């Protein structure tokens, strides 16, 4: 397997682990705190995390050529953090499964993306890093919001390094 394929597959697993770890921290939130106003681009944890989820669904649809397009955005927000964690885990598993089927040729293929101002074509190998970066960007905002709610956000940045790797990461990476 090429280094590029290995990195994409690892990034998908990092993404799934980071989402599961972060969303598990929401269980410490008191009633009403998930939807309460917070500083950030989106004004609540609920809106920030629902945005991550729906954009994941959008790009999964693009990557798998599912045909739903922008209709993905018509789904209502998931207001229960546990239910959102379950739906996010499903999306993350689908992304990992997609990445596990990739070949070098697939990375070079293009997919049509239904943008607001019309369709555009992008390479699979460009869509995936964009999707991972989108997740990281908004999870960072959600970290601030979780801290604002009085909950210590979990550390999510030690996935790739060997030194100090935590047990939940070792299990996913297959080294412990």
C-alpha positions as CSV (number, residue, x, y, z in Angstrom):
1,X,0.0,0.0,0.0
2,X,1.3,3.4,-0.9
3,X,2.1,6.0,1.8
4,X,-0.8,8.2,0.4
5,X,-3.4,5.4,0.9
6,X,-2.0,4.5,4.3
7,X,-2.3,8.2,5.4
8,X,-5.8,8.6,4.2
9,X,-6.9,5.4,6.0
10,X,-5.2,6.5,9.1
11,X,-6.7,10.0,8.9
12,X,-10.2,8.4,8.6
13,X,-9.5,6.4,11.8
14,X,-8.2,9.5,13.6
15,X,-11.3,11.3,12.6
16,X,-13.6,8.6,13.9
17,X,-11.6,8.3,17.2
18,X,-11.6,12.1,17.7
19,X,-15.3,12.4,17.1
20,X,-16.1,9.5,19.4
21,X,-13.8,10.8,22.1
22,X,-15.1,14.3,21.9
23,X,-18.7,13.3,21.8
24,X,-18.3,11.0,24.8
25,X,-17.2,14.1,26.8
26,X,-20.7,15.6,26.2
27,X,-22.2,13.1,28.7
28,X,-20.9,15.4,31.4
29,X,-23.0,18.3,30.2
30,X,-25.9,19.3,32.4
31,X,-29.4,19.5,30.9
32,X,-29.8,22.3,28.4
33,X,-26.1,22.9,28.0
34,X,-25.9,21.2,24.6
35,X,-28.1,23.8,23.0
36,X,-27.1,26.8,25.2
37,X,-25.5,29.8,23.6
38,X,-21.7,29.5,23.3
39,X,-18.9,31.6,21.7
40,X,-18.0,30.4,18.2
41,X,-18.9,30.5,14.5
42,X,-22.0,28.4,15.3
43,X,-23.7,29.7,18.5
44,X,-24.0,26.3,20.3
45,X,-22.3,23.0,20.7
46,X,-25.5,21.5,19.1
47,X,-25.2,23.6,16.0
48,X,-21.4,23.2,15.7
49,X,-21.6,19.4,16.0
50,X,-24.6,19.0,13.8
51,X,-22.8,21.1,11.1
52,X,-19.9,18.7,11.3
53,X,-22.3,15.7,10.9
54,X,-24.3,17.0,8.0
55,X,-21.2,18.1,6.1
56,X,-19.8,14.6,6.6
57,X,-23.0,13.1,5.2
58,X,-22.8,15.5,2.2
59,X,-19.2,14.6,1.4
60,X,-19.8,10.9,2.0
61,X,-22.6,11.2,-0.6
62,X,-20.3,12.9,-3.0
63,X,-17.5,10.3,-2.5
64,X,-19.8,7.3,-2.9
65,X,-21.8,9.0,-5.7
66,X,-25.0,8.4,-3.6
67,X,-27.1,11.0,-5.5
68,X,-28.6,12.9,-2.6
69,X,-26.6,16.1,-3.3
70,X,-27.7,19.1,-1.4
71,X,-30.8,17.4,-0.1
72,X,-28.6,16.1,2.7
73,X,-28.8,19.6,4.2
74,X,-32.6,19.4,4.6
75,X,-32.4,17.0,7.5
76,X,-33.3,18.5,10.9
77,X,-30.7,18.9,13.5
78,X,-30.2,16.1,16.0
79,X,-31.0,17.7,19.4
80,X,-29.9,14.8,21.7
81,X,-26.1,14.5,22.1
82,X,-26.3,10.8,22.5
83,X,-28.3,10.3,19.3
84,X,-25.9,12.7,17.5
85,X,-23.0,10.6,18.8
86,X,-24.6,7.5,17.4
87,X,-25.3,9.0,14.0
88,X,-21.8,10.5,13.8
89,X,-20.3,7.1,14.6
90,X,-22.3,5.6,11.7
91,X,-21.0,8.3,9.3
92,X,-17.4,7.8,10.6
93,X,-17.7,4.1,10.1
94,X,-18.9,4.7,6.5
95,X,-16.0,7.0,5.9
96,X,-13.5,4.5,7.2
97,X,-15.1,1.8,5.1
98,X,-14.9,4.0,2.0
99,X,-11.2,4.8,2.7
100,X,-10.4,1.1,3.2
101,X,-11.6,0.4,-0.4
102,X,-9.6,3.2,-2.0
103,X,-6.9,2.5,-4.6
104,X,-4.4,4.9,-6.1
105,X,-6.7,5.1,-9.1
106,X,-9.7,6.0,-7.0
107,X,-7.7,8.9,-5.4
108,X,-7.2,10.3,-8.9
109,X,-10.9,10.0,-9.9
110,X,-13.1,13.0,-9.8
111,X,-16.5,13.5,-8.2
112,X,-19.2,16.0,-8.8
113,X,-20.0,18.3,-5.9
114,X,-23.3,20.2,-5.9
115,X,-22.3,23.6,-4.7
116,X,-24.9,26.4,-4.1
117,X,-23.7,28.1,-7.2
118,X,-23.6,25.0,-9.4
119,X,-21.8,21.7,-9.8
120,X,-18.0,21.4,-9.6
121,X,-15.6,18.5,-10.0
122,X,-12.9,17.6,-7.6
123,X,-10.5,14.7,-7.2
124,X,-11.2,12.2,-4.5
125,X,-7.6,12.7,-3.2
126,X,-8.4,16.4,-2.7
127,X,-11.9,15.9,-1.2
128,X,-10.8,13.7,1.6
129,X,-8.1,16.0,3.1
130,X,-10.7,18.9,2.8
131,X,-13.2,16.8,4.8
132,X,-10.7,15.9,7.4
133,X,-9.6,19.5,7.8
134,X,-13.2,20.6,8.0
135,X,-13.7,18.3,10.9
136,X,-10.6,19.5,12.7
137,X,-11.5,23.1,12.2
138,X,-15.0,22.8,13.7
139,X,-14.0,20.3,16.4
140,X,-11.5,23.0,17.6
141,X,-14.4,25.4,17.9
142,X,-16.4,22.8,19.7
143,X,-13.5,22.4,22.1
144,X,-13.8,26.1,23.1
145,X,-17.6,25.7,23.5
146,X,-17.2,22.6,25.7
147,X,-14.7,24.5,27.9
148,X,-17.1,27.4,28.0
149,X,-19.7,25.0,29.4
150,X,-17.3,24.1,32.2
151,X,-16.2,20.7,30.9
152,X,-12.5,20.0,30.2
153,X,-12.2,19.0,26.5
154,X,-10.4,15.8,25.8
155,X,-7.0,15.8,24.3
156,X,-7.2,14.8,20.6
157,X,-3.8,15.7,19.1
158,X,-1.7,12.6,20.0
159,X,-3.1,10.2,17.5
160,X,-0.1,10.1,15.1
161,X,2.8,10.2,17.6
162,X,4.1,7.0,19.2
163,X,5.4,8.7,22.4
164,X,2.6,9.0,25.0
165,X,-0.1,7.3,22.8
166,X,-3.1,6.6,24.9
167,X,-4.8,3.2,25.1
168,X,-7.8,4.1,23.0
169,X,-5.6,5.2,20.2
170,X,-3.3,2.2,20.5
171,X,-6.4,-0.1,20.1
172,X,-7.4,1.7,16.9
173,X,-3.9,1.8,15.5
174,X,-3.4,-1.9,16.3
175,X,-0.4,-1.4,18.5
176,X,-1.7,-2.3,21.9
